[in-house]
Amino acid sequence: MISISTDKKVFEENSAVRERAIRYGDLFEELHIIVFDRKAQSASSKIQISKNVFLYPTNSKHKILYFFDYLRVIKSIIKKIDRKFVVLTTQDPFETGIVGLLAKFIYKLPLQIQIHTDFANRYFITHSLLNFLRFPLGLFVLSFADSVRAVSERIAKSIHSLSHNVSILPIPTSPLASRSSLLVKEREKGRKISFLTVARLEKEKDLGTAIKAFKKVTNQNIDAEFIIVGDGSQRKSLEVLVKSLDLGDKIRFIGWRNDLEKYYKEADAYISTSLYEGYGMAMVEAALHGLPLVISDAGVANEIFFDGQEAFVLKPKNVSGFAEAMTRLAENADLREIMGGKAKIIAQNSLVSGEKYLEKYQDSVCQAKTHYAQNLNIFKKNILARYLVAGFTGAGTNIGLLYVFTDIAGIWYLYSSAMSFVVAVVVSFMLQKFWTFADQNVEKVHHQFARFLGVALFGIIINTACMFFLVDVIGLWYILAQIITGALIAIINFLMYKFLIFNK
């Protein structure tokens, strides 16, 4: 197997990533892992970490070149092994996914895509311009994948109609020692309540919401502290926020730590305010330590941990909701122990054993080989191909009927234009529903058609506005402007069809 990755921790001896790679090597004759790395950071071209696991840094001079460097290394590997036994796997459906897709076409290999983040989440899409571009890129790449491995059911559901052979395989989490009952009793003797977060300090973790909620808790004269373990680009701005709220003596930034068990054991409750998550390993680890959870509806929230049972699950950015839940836990030791106990049992039951995990991982890879070997036609394999054909058929129907009604039947062109548009919308709707998205349910077909017609009319408005802007304001050639506008509308329509109209 050839794995395309960006995780440089695999180069670190005794790291969890390297140990996991070595275990994966037991499943295959050979495992070749290609990792993006700058030339100044690595002089090696090949590193052997076990009898059949090999690492290849791309030794790229610049990030712009890493696509070509990935392909260069893949080519060098393919030359030395029998490609009949090779499966490509990529760490994500974005940058590494594009490399995997190119390699799939060039070397005619099956492709497995791994998804570690909820990239269909609106907070992911609007997080940055890069993420906005990654979303349609991910949809495009996934439509060509032979199998997909998602870390949560939430992600699997979001791509179900787009991808083949979607399997759910959570991030492996080791069972950890829980707090001892003696330690719990000692902590209840008048000691301040300790809230804990373990996270990268990045925008998507939305630690600002947690800090503001904690401020509301302390305003009620509750003796509490908030421990934040982790680091990232938002640390300075978060420290400024803490200072502005006069919480400097109550909130501590610990930075990265390897001894996380110490912090889990000393905490009373775990807080996660993430806008989006792929899985949420830290909240699972916290639950394994018997901590009650106050978490946003992201990752495995409402999938493993449910609101009001093992956790308080709140909408992202709900400062008041987080503050209320934190206050309830701070004021009620029995509630903390009851919810923490339930969370621990649920977390333990959700764990996948090492052998089972490797078995499911291998199955996902085998599914990619099987699907690729079936040699299905392009329309059976690819939803985007079906979408484009259905779209062109609808457009062709519109133009063809416009000619027939106007030039042959002699109908006034405005009437014929309206008639051909209606027929074309019906034809396009039927093709998109029953063929492209394979939605055979007819119970709510009239509601779907109404939304479909609304999307079509919305497309006309977008087309007119974009054409005016690109031609009259920017000065682009009108043909080029229409190509750009048409591509934009095609992407918008596909997303609307998938998530709004034919979402099963």
C-alpha positions as CSV (number, residue, x, y, z in Angstrom):
1,M,0.0,0.0,0.0
2,I,1.1,3.6,-0.7
3,S,0.0,6.2,1.8
4,I,0.0,9.9,1.0
5,S,0.3,11.9,4.2
6,T,1.2,15.3,5.7
7,D,1.7,14.1,9.3
8,K,5.4,14.7,10.1
9,K,5.0,13.0,13.5
10,V,5.6,9.7,11.7
11,F,9.3,10.7,11.5
12,E,9.5,11.0,15.3
13,E,10.7,7.8,17.1
14,N,8.2,6.3,19.6
15,S,5.4,8.7,18.5
16,A,1.9,7.4,18.4
17,V,1.7,8.1,14.7
18,R,4.8,6.0,14.0
19,E,3.6,3.1,16.2
20,R,0.3,3.1,14.3
21,A,2.1,3.1,11.0
22,I,4.1,0.0,12.1
23,R,0.9,-1.8,13.1
24,Y,-0.6,-1.0,9.7
25,G,2.5,-2.6,8.1
26,D,1.4,-5.9,9.6
27,L,-1.6,-5.9,7.3
28,F,0.3,-5.6,4.0
29,E,3.3,-7.0,2.3
30,E,4.8,-3.5,2.2
31,L,3.6,-0.1,3.4
32,H,5.1,3.0,1.8
33,I,4.3,6.3,3.4
34,I,5.0,9.5,1.6
35,V,5.0,12.6,3.8
36,F,5.3,16.3,2.7
37,D,8.5,17.7,4.2
38,R,10.7,20.7,3.3
39,K,14.2,19.9,1.9
40,A,15.9,21.8,4.7
41,Q,14.3,19.6,7.3
42,S,15.1,16.3,5.9
43,A,18.1,15.1,3.8
44,S,16.9,11.4,3.6
45,S,15.0,10.1,0.7
46,K,13.9,6.8,2.3
47,I,13.7,5.7,5.9
48,Q,12.9,2.1,7.0
49,I,11.0,2.0,10.4
50,S,10.2,-1.7,10.4
51,K,10.8,-4.8,8.2
52,N,8.2,-3.7,5.7
53,V,7.3,0.0,6.5
54,F,9.1,2.7,4.6
55,L,8.9,6.5,4.9
56,Y,9.6,8.9,2.1
57,P,10.0,12.7,2.8
58,T,9.1,14.7,-0.3
59,N,12.2,17.0,0.3
60,S,10.2,19.8,-1.3
61,K,11.9,23.2,-1.9
62,H,8.5,24.9,-1.6
63,K,4.9,24.0,-0.8
64,I,3.9,24.8,-4.4
65,L,6.1,21.9,-5.6
66,Y,4.9,19.3,-3.2
67,F,2.2,18.0,-5.6
68,F,4.9,17.2,-8.1
69,D,7.2,15.8,-5.4
70,Y,4.5,13.4,-4.2
71,L,4.0,12.1,-7.8
72,R,7.8,11.8,-8.3
73,V,8.1,9.6,-5.2
74,I,5.0,7.5,-6.2
75,K,6.6,6.9,-9.6
76,S,9.8,5.7,-8.0
77,I,7.9,3.3,-5.8
78,I,5.7,2.0,-8.5
79,K,8.7,1.1,-10.6
80,K,9.9,-1.4,-8.0
81,I,6.7,-3.2,-7.1
82,D,3.9,-5.0,-8.8
83,R,1.1,-2.5,-9.1
84,K,-1.5,-5.3,-9.2
85,F,-1.2,-5.4,-5.4
86,V,-1.0,-1.7,-4.8
87,V,-3.8,0.5,-3.2
88,L,-3.4,4.3,-2.8
89,T,-4.7,5.9,0.4
90,T,-4.7,9.6,1.2
91,Q,-4.9,11.4,4.5
92,D,-7.7,13.7,3.3
93,P,-9.8,14.5,0.3
94,F,-8.2,17.8,-0.3
95,E,-4.6,18.4,-1.2
96,T,-3.4,14.9,-0.7
97,G,-6.6,13.7,-2.2
98,I,-5.8,15.5,-5.5
99,V,-2.4,13.8,-5.6
100,G,-4.0,10.4,-5.0
101,L,-6.6,11.1,-7.7
102,L,-3.9,12.0,-10.2
103,A,-1.9,8.9,-9.3
104,K,-5.0,6.8,-9.6
105,F,-5.5,7.9,-13.2
106,I,-1.9,7.9,-14.2
107,Y,-0.9,4.5,-12.8
108,K,-4.4,2.9,-12.8
109,L,-4.6,2.1,-9.1
110,P,-7.5,1.8,-6.6
111,L,-7.9,4.8,-4.3
112,Q,-9.0,5.0,-0.7
113,I,-9.7,8.3,0.9
114,Q,-9.6,9.0,4.6
115,I,-11.7,11.8,6.2
116,H,-10.7,13.1,9.6
117,T,-12.8,16.3,9.7
118,D,-16.4,17.2,9.2
119,F,-15.7,19.2,6.0
120,A,-19.5,19.5,5.1
121,N,-20.0,21.5,8.3
122,R,-21.0,25.1,7.6
123,Y,-18.4,26.3,10.1
124,F,-15.7,24.4,8.2
125,I,-16.7,25.9,4.9
126,T,-16.9,29.5,6.2
127,H,-13.8,29.2,8.3
128,S,-11.4,30.5,5.7
129,L,-11.1,31.0,1.9
130,L,-8.9,27.8,1.8
131,N,-11.7,25.8,3.4
132,F,-14.3,27.3,1.1
133,L,-12.2,26.0,-1.8
134,R,-11.5,22.7,-0.2
135,F,-15.2,21.8,0.2
136,P,-16.0,21.5,-3.6
137,L,-12.5,20.0,-4.1
138,G,-13.3,17.3,-1.5
139,L,-16.6,16.5,-3.1
140,F,-14.9,16.2,-6.5
141,V,-12.2,13.9,-5.2
142,L,-14.6,11.7,-3.2
143,S,-16.7,11.0,-6.2
144,F,-13.7,9.1,-7.7
145,A,-12.7,7.2,-4.6
146,D,-13.1,3.4,-4.6
147,S,-13.6,3.4,-0.8
148,V,-13.8,6.0,2.0
149,R,-12.8,5.7,5.7
150,A,-14.6,8.2,7.9
151,V,-13.8,8.7,11.6
152,S,-17.4,9.3,12.6
153,E,-21.0,8.5,11.5
154,R,-21.6,12.3,11.2
155,I,-19.1,12.5,8.4
156,A,-20.2,9.2,6.8
157,K,-23.8,10.5,6.6
158,S,-22.7,13.8,4.9
159,I,-21.0,12.0,2.0
160,H,-23.2,8.9,1.8
161,S,-24.8,9.7,-1.6
162,L,-21.5,10.8,-3.0
163,S,-19.0,8.0,-2.2
164,H,-18.6,4.3,-2.6
165,N,-18.0,1.8,0.2
166,V,-18.0,4.3,3.2
167,S,-16.8,2.7,6.4
168,I,-16.8,4.2,9.8
169,L,-13.5,3.7,11.7
170,P,-12.9,6.0,14.7
171,I,-9.5,7.2,15.7
172,P,-7.9,4.5,18.0
173,T,-8.0,5.6,21.6
174,S,-6.3,3.6,24.3
175,P,-8.2,2.9,27.6
176,L,-6.8,5.1,30.3
177,A,-6.8,4.8,34.0
178,S,-9.7,6.6,35.6
179,R,-9.7,8.8,38.7
180,S,-9.6,6.8,41.9
181,S,-12.6,7.1,44.3
182,L,-10.2,8.2,47.0
183,L,-8.9,11.1,44.8
184,V,-12.5,12.1,44.0
185,K,-13.4,12.2,47.7
186,E,-10.4,14.3,48.5
187,R,-11.3,16.7,45.8
188,E,-14.8,17.3,47.2
189,K,-13.6,18.7,50.5
190,G,-14.1,22.4,49.8
191,R,-11.7,22.5,46.9
192,K,-12.3,24.8,43.9
193,I,-14.0,23.2,40.8
194,S,-11.6,22.6,37.9
195,F,-12.7,22.7,34.3
196,L,-10.5,21.3,31.6
197,T,-10.0,21.7,27.8
198,V,-7.4,19.8,25.8
199,A,-7.2,21.3,22.3
200,R,-5.2,23.0,19.6
201,L,-5.7,26.7,20.2
202,E,-7.1,27.4,16.7
203,K,-10.2,29.3,15.5
204,E,-12.3,26.1,14.9
205,K,-11.9,25.2,18.6
206,D,-13.7,28.5,19.5
207,L,-12.0,28.7,23.0
208,G,-13.4,32.2,23.2
209,T,-16.8,30.8,23.9
210,A,-15.5,28.6,26.7
211,I,-13.7,31.5,28.3
212,K,-16.7,33.8,28.1
213,A,-18.9,31.1,29.5
214,F,-16.4,30.5,32.4
215,K,-16.6,34.2,33.1
216,K,-20.4,33.9,33.6
217,V,-19.7,31.0,36.0
218,T,-17.3,33.0,38.2
219,N,-19.7,35.9,38.2
220,Q,-21.9,33.7,40.4
221,N,-19.3,33.5,43.1
222,I,-18.4,29.9,42.2
223,D,-14.8,29.1,43.2
224,A,-13.5,27.6,39.9
225,E,-10.4,27.4,37.7
226,F,-10.1,26.6,34.0
227,I,-7.1,24.7,32.7
228,I,-6.4,24.9,29.0
229,V,-3.9,22.3,27.7
230,G,-2.6,22.9,24.2
231,D,-1.1,25.6,21.9
232,G,-1.7,27.2,18.6
233,S,-2.0,30.4,16.6
234,Q,-4.8,31.8,18.8
235,R,-3.0,31.6,22.1
236,K,-2.0,35.3,22.3
237,S,-5.5,36.5,21.4
238,L,-7.1,34.2,24.0
239,E,-4.7,35.4,26.6
240,V,-5.7,39.0,25.8
241,L,-9.3,38.0,26.2
242,V,-8.6,36.4,29.6
243,K,-6.9,39.5,30.7
244,S,-9.7,41.8,29.5
245,L,-12.2,39.7,31.5
246,D,-10.1,39.9,34.6
247,L,-9.6,36.1,34.7
248,G,-5.9,36.0,34.8
249,D,-5.7,34.2,38.2
250,K,-8.4,31.7,37.3
251,I,-7.5,30.5,33.8
252,R,-4.1,28.8,33.1
253,F,-2.6,28.1,29.7
254,I,-0.5,25.0,30.1
255,G,0.8,24.5,26.6
256,W,1.4,21.1,25.0
257,R,1.9,18.2,27.5
258,N,2.6,14.5,27.1
259,D,1.3,13.7,30.6
260,L,-2.4,14.4,29.8
261,E,-3.5,11.7,32.3
262,K,-2.4,14.0,35.1
263,Y,-4.8,16.8,33.9
264,Y,-7.7,14.4,33.3
265,K,-7.4,13.0,36.8
266,E,-7.3,16.4,38.4
267,A,-10.3,17.9,36.5
268,D,-13.9,17.9,37.6
269,A,-15.5,18.5,34.2
270,Y,-14.4,18.6,30.5
271,I,-15.3,21.5,28.1
272,S,-15.3,21.4,24.3
273,T,-16.6,24.3,22.3
274,S,-15.4,23.2,18.9
275,L,-17.3,24.6,15.9
276,Y,-16.6,21.3,14.0
277,E,-14.7,18.1,14.7
278,G,-14.0,14.9,12.8
279,Y,-14.1,12.8,15.9
280,G,-13.1,14.4,19.2
281,M,-10.4,12.2,20.8
282,A,-9.9,14.5,23.8
283,M,-13.5,14.3,24.8
284,V,-13.4,10.5,24.6
285,E,-10.3,10.4,26.7
286,A,-11.9,12.7,29.2
287,A,-15.0,10.5,29.4
288,L,-12.7,7.4,29.9
289,H,-11.5,9.2,33.1
290,G,-15.0,9.6,34.3
291,L,-15.4,13.3,33.6
292,P,-18.8,14.8,32.8
293,L,-18.8,16.6,29.5
294,V,-20.0,20.0,28.4
295,I,-19.6,19.9,24.6
296,S,-20.7,21.5,21.4
297,D,-22.7,19.5,18.8
298,A,-19.6,18.4,16.8
299,G,-17.7,15.2,16.2
300,V,-19.1,12.3,18.2
301,A,-21.5,14.5,20.2
302,N,-25.0,13.2,19.7
303,E,-23.4,10.1,18.2
304,I,-21.7,8.6,21.3
305,F,-22.5,11.1,23.9
306,F,-26.1,12.4,24.1
307,D,-27.5,15.6,25.6
308,G,-28.8,15.2,29.1
309,Q,-27.5,11.7,29.6
310,E,-23.7,11.4,29.4
311,A,-23.1,15.0,28.6
312,F,-24.5,18.5,28.1
313,V,-24.5,19.0,24.3
314,L,-25.0,22.6,23.1
315,K,-25.1,24.4,19.8
316,P,-21.7,26.0,18.9
317,K,-21.1,29.6,20.1
318,N,-23.9,29.3,22.8
319,V,-22.1,31.1,25.6
320,S,-25.1,31.2,27.9
321,G,-25.9,27.5,27.4
322,F,-22.3,26.5,28.2
323,A,-22.3,28.8,31.3
324,E,-25.5,27.3,32.6
325,A,-24.3,23.7,32.1
326,M,-20.9,24.5,33.7
327,T,-22.7,26.1,36.7
328,R,-25.0,23.1,37.2
329,L,-21.9,20.8,37.3
330,A,-20.0,23.1,39.6
331,E,-22.8,23.3,42.1
332,N,-23.7,19.6,42.1
333,A,-21.1,17.0,43.0
334,D,-23.5,14.2,42.6
335,L,-24.5,15.2,39.1
336,R,-20.8,15.4,38.2
337,E,-20.3,11.8,39.4
338,I,-23.5,10.4,37.8
339,M,-22.8,12.0,34.4
340,G,-19.1,11.2,34.5
341,G,-19.9,7.6,35.3
342,K,-22.3,7.3,32.4
343,A,-19.8,9.0,30.1
344,K,-17.1,6.5,31.1
345,I,-19.3,3.5,30.4
346,I,-20.3,4.8,27.0
347,A,-16.7,5.7,26.1
348,Q,-15.5,2.3,27.1
349,N,-18.2,0.6,25.0
350,S,-17.3,2.8,22.0
351,L,-13.7,1.7,22.0
352,V,-12.6,-0.6,19.2
353,S,-10.0,-3.2,20.1
354,G,-6.6,-3.1,18.4
355,E,-7.3,-6.3,16.4
356,K,-10.8,-5.2,15.4
357,Y,-9.5,-1.8,14.3
358,L,-6.8,-3.3,12.1
359,E,-9.4,-5.8,10.7
360,K,-11.8,-3.0,9.7
361,Y,-8.9,-0.9,8.4
362,Q,-7.8,-3.8,6.1
363,D,-11.4,-4.3,5.0
364,S,-11.7,-0.7,3.9
365,V,-8.5,-1.1,1.8
366,C,-9.8,-4.4,0.3
367,Q,-13.1,-2.7,-0.6
368,A,-11.2,-0.2,-2.7
369,K,-9.4,-3.0,-4.6
370,T,-12.7,-4.9,-5.1
371,H,-14.6,-1.8,-6.3
372,Y,-11.8,-0.9,-8.7
373,A,-11.5,-4.4,-10.1
374,Q,-15.2,-4.5,-10.9
375,N,-14.5,-2.2,-13.8
376,L,-17.9,-0.4,-13.5
377,N,-18.8,2.1,-16.2
378,I,-18.1,5.7,-15.4
379,F,-21.8,6.5,-14.7
380,K,-22.0,3.7,-12.1
381,K,-18.8,4.8,-10.4
382,N,-19.1,8.5,-10.5
383,I,-22.0,10.7,-9.3
384,L,-20.4,13.9,-10.9
385,A,-20.5,12.2,-14.3
386,R,-24.2,11.5,-13.8
387,Y,-24.9,15.0,-12.6
388,L,-23.2,16.6,-15.6
389,V,-25.0,14.4,-18.1
390,A,-28.3,15.1,-16.4
391,G,-27.5,18.8,-16.5
392,F,-26.5,18.8,-20.2
393,T,-29.6,16.8,-21.0
394,G,-31.8,19.4,-19.3
395,A,-30.1,22.2,-21.1
396,G,-30.3,20.4,-24.4
397,T,-34.0,19.8,-23.9
398,N,-34.5,23.5,-23.2
399,I,-32.7,24.6,-26.4
400,G,-34.2,21.8,-28.6
401,L,-37.8,22.5,-27.6
402,L,-37.3,26.2,-27.9
403,Y,-36.4,25.7,-31.5
404,V,-39.2,23.2,-32.1
405,F,-41.9,25.4,-30.5
406,T,-40.7,28.6,-32.1
407,D,-39.5,27.7,-35.6
408,I,-41.5,24.6,-36.4
409,A,-44.7,25.1,-34.4
410,G,-44.7,28.9,-34.9
411,I,-45.4,29.8,-31.3
412,W,-44.4,33.3,-30.1
413,Y,-40.8,33.0,-28.7
414,L,-41.7,34.2,-25.2
415,Y,-44.4,31.5,-24.9
416,S,-42.2,28.9,-26.4
417,S,-39.3,29.9,-24.1
418,A,-41.5,29.5,-21.0
419,M,-42.9,26.2,-22.2
420,S,-39.4,24.8,-23.0
421,F,-38.1,26.0,-19.7
422,V,-40.8,24.1,-17.8
423,V,-40.4,20.9,-19.7
424,A,-36.6,21.1,-19.3
425,V,-36.9,21.6,-15.5
426,V,-39.2,18.5,-15.3
427,V,-36.7,16.4,-17.3
428,S,-33.7,17.6,-15.3
429,F,-35.6,17.0,-12.0
430,M,-36.4,13.4,-13.0
431,L,-32.9,12.7,-14.1
432,Q,-31.2,14.3,-11.0
433,K,-33.6,12.6,-8.6
434,F,-33.9,9.1,-9.9
435,W,-30.6,8.7,-11.7
436,T,-27.9,11.1,-10.3
437,F,-28.8,10.9,-6.6
438,A,-30.7,7.5,-6.8
439,D,-33.5,8.9,-4.7
440,Q,-36.4,6.5,-5.3
441,N,-38.7,7.9,-2.6
442,V,-41.8,9.6,-4.2
443,E,-43.7,10.5,-1.0
444,K,-42.5,14.1,-1.0
445,V,-41.7,14.5,-4.7
446,H,-43.9,17.6,-5.0
447,H,-42.0,19.3,-2.2
448,Q,-38.7,18.3,-3.8
449,F,-39.8,19.7,-7.2
450,A,-40.9,23.0,-5.7
451,R,-37.4,23.3,-4.1
452,F,-35.8,22.2,-7.4
453,L,-37.7,24.9,-9.3
454,G,-36.6,27.4,-6.7
455,V,-33.0,26.5,-7.2
456,A,-33.4,26.8,-11.0
457,L,-34.9,30.3,-10.6
458,F,-32.2,31.3,-8.1
459,G,-29.7,30.1,-10.7
460,I,-31.1,32.5,-13.3
461,I,-30.7,35.4,-10.8
462,I,-27.1,34.4,-10.0
463,N,-26.3,34.0,-13.7
464,T,-27.6,37.5,-14.5
465,A,-25.9,39.1,-11.5
466,C,-22.5,37.4,-12.2
467,M,-22.6,38.2,-15.9
468,F,-23.3,41.9,-15.2
469,F,-20.5,42.0,-12.7
470,L,-17.9,40.1,-14.8
471,V,-18.7,41.8,-18.1
472,D,-19.8,45.3,-17.3
473,V,-17.8,45.9,-14.1
474,I,-14.6,43.8,-14.5
475,G,-14.6,43.9,-18.3
476,L,-14.2,40.2,-19.1
477,W,-15.1,38.7,-22.5
478,Y,-18.7,37.6,-22.3
479,I,-18.0,34.0,-23.3
480,L,-15.3,33.6,-20.6
481,A,-17.7,35.3,-18.1
482,Q,-20.4,32.8,-19.0
483,I,-18.0,29.8,-18.6
484,I,-17.0,31.1,-15.1
485,T,-20.6,31.8,-14.2
486,G,-21.8,28.4,-15.5
487,A,-19.2,26.6,-13.5
488,L,-20.1,28.5,-10.3
489,I,-23.8,27.8,-10.8
490,A,-23.1,24.1,-11.5
491,I,-21.3,23.8,-8.1
492,I,-24.0,25.7,-6.3
493,N,-26.7,23.6,-7.9
494,F,-24.9,20.3,-7.0
495,L,-24.6,21.3,-3.4
496,M,-28.2,22.4,-3.2
497,Y,-29.4,19.2,-4.8
498,K,-27.3,17.0,-2.5
499,F,-27.8,18.7,0.8
500,L,-31.2,20.4,0.4
501,I,-33.4,18.5,-2.1
502,F,-32.3,14.9,-2.5
503,N,-30.7,14.5,0.9
504,K,-31.9,11.1,2.1
